[in-house]
Structure formats: C-alpha cells, structure tokens
C-alpha cells in the first residue's frame, strides 16, 4: 500500500484527525465498522504481504493489547462511548495466535468502548494450523459469526515453497468443527500465482475446496515484491507462473466455481446465490471499503492497530505500520497516524465512481462523467467495457482486468496520482 499523501503535501496532523473524529460525534446515526489488526504470527509465510511480527512472547502480545485498549479509549472519547457497530472484523497477521484469555480480553476491550448488537456482523480471520476445537468454541462464544481460514493452496509442492504446509484432512476437520460449533458463514482464502502452481495442481485444489462447501471463497493474486517484503527473496521467481499462466489459473478458478453455482463478486470473491453480497450486486448496492465488500456504502470504518486504514467522512487515515512506532505513539497519548488526506469533492466523486464500477460492474452515465472518457473508449474498442447513453458496463472479458482498468483510471486526469494512492490503499 502506498502513502496517502503526495510529495510536498503537509503531514496529516493530530489536530486534523481529532477534527475528523469529532465530526463523527456529530453524526450519531452513522453506521460504524471497526477493523482490528492483530500483527502477530508464530512463523513467517514466505508469500505473505501482511504487516506482521513473528513472536512467541505472551508478554509482548499483552503489551500490544494494553496499547490497543488505549487507542480505542482515545477514539471513543472523541466520537462517544458505546457507539453501536454494524460490523466488527478482526484480521492480521494471525488473530488466533492469541491465547484464549487474550482473545477474551480483546472482546472485553471492544465491548467497553462499542456496542455489539444482535444485528452486528462479526468476523475473524484464522490460520487453520493454529486452530483447536476449544479455540473455535471460544471464538464462537465470544460472538463471532463469520470465520475465514487461509488455505492458499493444497498442493504439497506449493505449500513447501511458500512455507505453509497444511493437509487437506486438517483443513477439512477445521471446517467441519467450525460448522459444528455454530458459525454462520465460513470463508476460505486461496492465492493464485504461487511458485510451482500448475493448471492440473491448481484444479485439484479447486476441486478439494469445493468438497468443503464453504459459503464464500476469496481468490487473491500473489504479488511478488521482495524489495518491499524481503522474506519473499526465499521464493525463486523462476518457479512462479508467467503472467499469462497466472491469468489462466484465475480463469480456471472462475470457471470452476461459477459452474457449480457460486457467483463471482467484484474482483476476487465467490459467494453462494443466496448471499447478501450477490443480492447487493444484482441491485447495484454492493460497495467495498477498507475491510472488504459490504452492502452498506455509508459505513464509517474505524481501524485500530498498526497499518489499519480508517475511512471517516471525507477522510482516509492510515496508522503507523511499524509495531514499535505505533505502540510508542499510543503510549505517549498520540493518535498513531502515519498519513491521511481529506478528499475534495472531485476526489470523492471519482473514488465513488470507480468503487461502484468495481463492485457493481456498471456505472450510470451521470457518474461516468467523473472518469476519463477517452481511456474508457479505448477499453471499449478491445471489448472490455461497453459504453452507451445509459452509462458503462464491464463485459465478461473485462472482469479479468477490472482492477487494472480502475487503477488506470486513477492514473489519468489532473492530480490523479493522489487518487491512485487512495484507490490502491482500498483495493
């Protein structure tokens, strides 16, 4: 993720962030979503692009929870204590790296500062290699209704190359237990473009995942960038599929999942036909924020922990990514922000137009005026979009390059480099 500021921009200040939060206090009817980042793992997976720290120290995690509680205190003091949450998502890192007492404490911290209702959507990401029956029972008992497991790939050669070995039998047992303890929804994450992935091997993974009958499947693209993520140097680029082969892997995933009834949502998500996200896409109500796809475009996102990105009103604000710096600033009574920007009206319109196009695969003509028409016409010549008096529609072929299409739009026009950073931060 890039910086939210442009070279020469003034830093986003503590005073600006306080003003943004106090503006949220004046809107008690606003729908709130909270993202909590757990920046710890027990071992580094070689493909990982997350901001995480390897630790086995319980004391270090406890100190992190101390700082997390302080950050929530500072925010709730500005927006009002006990605001109801429409969505709570705990991600990482590895949230289930926490011990059972630490998981319980985490939820106590949340419930001291916010209100979870019967309608709140509560979700958590888990590493299936760290799961136990007792832990799943606790997580469900703490109120989490949705759970996501990182599978990535089930081929043993691929798993060894990325440092993430987990058998099909283990993943199957974890999913079965999650069903038995009462989770409403199970998501499985896959990654394409990994070393040693082949059409036949990846097809075997897709078929095995379908046997597990998840409610949702996310299929993400691997980004090999060892200059930013030094641990990826352990992956030999000669073992990675070519760009053409990589796209063919994703095409295979789309075909496999949609042929058995899953619906392709946005860029990389597949859901069952009765899923609320599919209903929202059909009616043009699907949206995407810093947490993921949602049916509530009006959600304000409050992010806690290092690297968290908040979306409040017209402001996009990112926390420090370095755990020690984040913790130092919080313990000194400062908001741990590293960058931020209040979008002007043109930026907001452009961002909303691209998010709408990405999520709902079409855009009314009134909103399409905020995008670069000449560039879209060139895409239309290649059959990637259709342009009419009603607006823009992404074609089936265009869906495969949807992310790139939107990113190119960000790069065009005046001051688009700023907008590009906004978009890439969210996607």
GUPANU-123789 format. One record per residue (C-alpha): residue in one letter; x, y, z. Coordinates in steps of 0.2 Angstrom, whole numbers, padded with zeros to 4 digits, always signed. Example, Ala and Ser with C-alpha at 12.3 -4.5 7.8 and 13.67 -1.06 7.14 Angstrom:
2
A+0062-0022+0039
S+0068-0005+0036
***
This chain:
427
X+0000+0000+0000
X+0006+0017-0004
X+0006+0033+0006
X-0009+0043+0007
X+0000+0059+0004
X+0008+0067-0011
X+0026+0074-0011
X+0025+0091-0004
X+0009+0088+0005
X+0008+0094+0023
X+0008+0080+0035
X-0009+0075+0041
X-0009+0081+0059
X-0016+0076+0076
X-0027+0091+0076
X-0035+0086+0059
X-0038+0068+0065
X-0046+0075+0081
X-0057+0086+0070
X-0062+0071+0059
X-0067+0061+0074
X-0077+0075+0082
X-0086+0077+0066
X-0091+0059+0068
X-0098+0063+0085
X-0110+0075+0077
X-0117+0061+0067
X-0124+0048+0080
X-0134+0040+0066
X-0118+0035+0056
X-0116+0016+0053
X-0099+0011+0061
X-0087-0003+0056
X-0072-0007+0066
X-0057-0016+0060
X-0044-0023+0072
X-0027-0028+0066
X-0018-0042+0076
X+0000-0040+0070
X+0007-0057+0076
X+0011-0074+0068
X+0020-0089+0075
X+0030-0091+0059
X+0033-0081+0043
X+0024-0087+0027
X+0035-0084+0013
X+0022-0077+0001
X+0014-0065+0015
X+0011-0047+0011
X+0003-0043+0028
X+0011-0032+0041
X+0015-0044+0054
X+0028-0048+0068
X+0034-0066+0072
X+0034-0068+0091
X+0031-0082+0104
X+0031-0070+0119
X+0014-0069+0128
X+0020-0053+0137
X+0023-0044+0120
X+0005-0048+0115
X-0002-0042+0132
X+0008-0026+0130
X+0000-0024+0112
X-0017-0027+0120
X-0013-0013+0133
X-0009-0001+0119
X-0024-0006+0108
X-0036-0003+0123
X-0028+0015+0125
X-0030+0018+0106
X-0049+0013+0107
X-0050+0025+0123
X-0043+0039+0113
X-0055+0037+0099
X-0071+0033+0109
X-0068+0049+0119
X-0069+0059+0103
X-0084+0050+0095
X-0094+0045+0110
X-0093+0029+0121
X-0104+0014+0117
X-0107+0018+0098
X-0116+0003+0090
X-0106-0007+0077
X-0113-0013+0061
X-0098-0023+0058
X-0083-0029+0068
X-0068-0038+0059
X-0053-0044+0067
X-0038-0048+0054
X-0020-0050+0054
X-0007-0057+0055
X-0015-0071+0064
X-0029-0067+0076
X-0030-0084+0083
X-0011-0083+0088
X-0018-0075+0103
X-0021-0087+0118
X-0039-0090+0124
X-0038-0077+0138
X-0030-0064+0126
X-0045-0067+0114
X-0057-0065+0128
X-0048-0049+0134
X-0049-0042+0116
X-0068-0044+0115
X-0069-0036+0133
X-0059-0021+0126
X-0071-0019+0111
X-0087-0021+0122
X-0080-0007+0134
X-0079+0005+0120
X-0093+0000+0107
X-0109-0009+0107
X-0112-0025+0098
X-0130-0029+0094
X-0139-0044+0088
X-0138-0037+0070
X-0119-0034+0071
X-0109-0043+0058
X-0094-0051+0067
X-0080-0059+0058
X-0062-0065+0061
X-0048-0072+0051
X-0039-0088+0057
X-0024-0099+0052
X-0031-0117+0052
X-0014-0123+0058
X-0017-0114+0075
X-0035-0119+0077
X-0041-0131+0091
X-0059-0137+0095
X-0058-0127+0111
X-0052-0111+0102
X-0066-0112+0089
X-0079-0114+0103
X-0072-0099+0112
X-0072-0088+0097
X-0090-0093+0093
X-0094-0090+0111
X-0087-0073+0110
X-0099-0068+0097
X-0090-0070+0081
X-0102-0077+0067
X-0091-0077+0052
X-0074-0085+0051
X-0061-0085+0037
X-0047-0098+0035
X-0032-0096+0025
X-0029-0111+0013
X-0019-0103-0001
X-0016-0120-0010
X-0017-0138-0005
X-0003-0145-0017
X+0011-0151-0006
X+0025-0144-0018
X+0017-0126-0017
X+0015-0127+0001
X+0033-0131+0004
X+0038-0117-0007
X+0028-0104+0002
X+0032-0111+0020
X+0014-0115+0024
X+0011-0134+0025
X-0007-0140+0030
X-0015-0155+0024
X-0032-0157+0016
X-0038-0168+0031
X-0033-0155+0043
X-0042-0141+0034
X-0057-0152+0032
X-0058-0156+0050
X-0056-0137+0054
X-0071-0133+0043
X-0082-0147+0050
X-0078-0141+0068
X-0082-0123+0063
X-0099-0129+0057
X-0102-0139+0072
X-0099-0125+0084
X-0111-0114+0075
X-0103-0102+0064
X-0115-0094+0051
X-0103-0092+0037
X-0086-0100+0033
X-0074-0092+0020
X-0059-0100+0013
X-0044-0089+0005
X-0035-0095-0010
X-0020-0087-0018
X-0015-0089-0037
X+0002-0086-0045
X+0012-0095-0032
X+0028-0105-0035
X+0025-0122-0043
X+0007-0119-0047
X+0001-0129-0062
X-0016-0130-0071
X-0018-0148-0065
X-0012-0145-0047
X-0022-0129-0045
X-0038-0138-0052
X-0035-0151-0039
X-0035-0138-0025
X-0051-0130-0033
X-0060-0147-0033
X-0054-0151-0015
X-0060-0134-0009
X-0077-0137-0017
X-0079-0153-0007
X-0078-0142+0009
X-0093-0132+0004
X-0088-0115+0010
X-0100-0101+0010
X-0088-0089+0002
X-0071-0091-0007
X-0059-0077-0009
X-0046-0080-0023
X-0032-0067-0022
X-0017-0063-0033
X+0000-0066-0027
X+0011-0051-0028
X+0030-0055-0029
X+0039-0039-0022
X+0054-0044-0012
X+0061-0026-0012
X+0046-0022-0001
X+0045-0039+0008
X+0062-0046+0010
X+0056-0063+0015
X+0050-0066-0002
X+0068-0067-0008
X+0066-0085-0002
X+0054-0088-0017
X+0063-0091-0033
X+0055-0081-0047
X+0059-0094-0059
X+0047-0105-0050
X+0032-0093-0052
X+0020-0095-0066
X+0021-0082-0080
X+0008-0068-0081
X-0001-0077-0095
X-0001-0093-0085
X-0006-0084-0069
X-0021-0076-0078
X-0026-0094-0084
X-0026-0100-0066
X-0038-0087-0061
X-0049-0090-0076
X-0049-0109-0071
X-0055-0103-0053
X-0069-0093-0060
X-0075-0107-0072
X-0074-0120-0058
X-0083-0110-0045
X-0096-0102-0056
X-0101-0119-0065
X-0106-0126-0048
X-0117-0111-0043
X-0105-0099-0035
X-0107-0081-0040
X-0092-0070-0044
X-0092-0054-0034
X-0081-0039-0038
X-0063-0044-0042
X-0059-0059-0032
X-0074-0066-0021
X-0086-0080-0025
X-0102-0082-0015
X-0117-0093-0015
X-0133-0087-0024
X-0142-0083-0008
X-0128-0072-0001
X-0132-0054+0003
X-0117-0048-0007
X-0124-0056-0023
X-0141-0048-0019
X-0132-0032-0017
X-0123-0033-0033
X-0138-0038-0043
X-0147-0022-0037
X-0132-0010-0038
X-0129-0009-0019
X-0113-0018-0017
X-0099-0007-0010
X-0081-0010-0005
X-0071-0002+0010
X-0055-0005+0019
X-0062-0021+0027
X-0069-0028+0011
X-0086-0030+0002
X-0101-0024+0010
X-0119-0020+0007
X-0118-0003+0017
X-0109+0010+0007
X-0112+0023+0021
X-0101+0014+0033
X-0088+0023+0043
X-0073+0012+0046
X-0063+0014+0062
X-0046+0005+0061
X-0036+0000+0076
X-0018-0007+0077
X-0003-0004+0066
X-0007-0002+0047
X-0025+0000+0050
X-0034+0011+0037
X-0049+0022+0043
X-0062+0029+0032
X-0072+0043+0041
X-0082+0056+0031
X-0071+0063+0018
X-0055+0057+0026
X-0044+0042+0023
X-0032+0040+0038
X-0018+0026+0040
X-0010+0021+0056
X+0009+0018+0058
X+0014+0001+0050
X+0029-0002+0062
X+0023-0010+0078
X+0035-0002+0089
X+0032+0016+0082
X+0013+0013+0083
X+0015+0007+0101
X+0026+0021+0106
X+0014+0034+0099
X-0001+0027+0108
X+0008+0025+0124
X+0013+0043+0123
X-0005+0048+0121
X-0005+0052+0102
X-0015+0045+0089
X-0004+0033+0079
X-0007+0040+0062
X+0006+0040+0048
X-0003+0048+0034
X-0020+0054+0029
X-0030+0065+0017
X-0047+0074+0017
X-0053+0071-0001
X-0060+0086-0010
X-0077+0084-0019
X-0069+0079-0036
X-0059+0066-0027
X-0074+0059-0018
X-0084+0058-0034
X-0070+0049-0044
X-0067+0037-0030
X-0085+0033-0028
X-0087+0030-0047
X-0073+0018-0048
X-0078+0008-0032
X-0096+0007-0039
X-0089+0001-0056
X-0078-0012-0047
X-0092-0019-0036
X-0107-0017-0047
X-0099-0019-0065
X-0108-0005-0072
X-0110+0014-0069
X-0124+0026-0073
X-0119+0040-0086
X-0121+0053-0073
X-0107+0045-0063
X-0097+0040-0078
X-0093+0058-0081
X-0081+0058-0067
X-0070+0046-0076
X-0058+0048-0091
X-0069+0045-0106
X-0056+0043-0119
X-0047+0029-0110
X-0063+0020-0107
X-0067+0021-0126
X-0050+0013-0129
X-0055-0001-0117
X-0072-0002-0127
X-0063-0005-0143
X-0055-0020-0135
X-0071-0027-0129
X-0068-0024-0111
X-0082-0012-0107
X-0097-0006-0116
X-0102+0012-0117
X-0120+0018-0120
X-0131+0033-0116
X-0136+0024-0100
X-0118+0023-0094
X-0103+0010-0093
X-0105-0009-0092
X-0090-0021-0089
X-0090-0035-0101
X-0087-0053-0095
X-0069-0052-0103
X-0066-0035-0095
X-0069-0043-0077
X-0052-0051-0078
X-0043-0035-0079
X-0056-0025-0068
X-0043-0020-0055
X-0031-0014-0068
X-0044-0004-0078
X-0049+0005-0062
X-0031+0008-0057
X-0028+0016-0075
X-0042+0027-0072
X-0034+0034-0056
X-0018+0037-0066
X-0027+0049-0078
X-0033+0067-0077
X-0027+0081-0066
X-0020+0076-0048
X-0023+0058-0052
X-0008+0052-0043
X-0016+0056-0027
X-0032+0047-0032
X-0022+0032-0037
X-0015+0030-0020
X-0032+0032-0012
X-0038+0018-0023
X-0024+0006-0021
X-0025+0008-0002
X-0043+0002-0003
X-0040-0012-0015
***
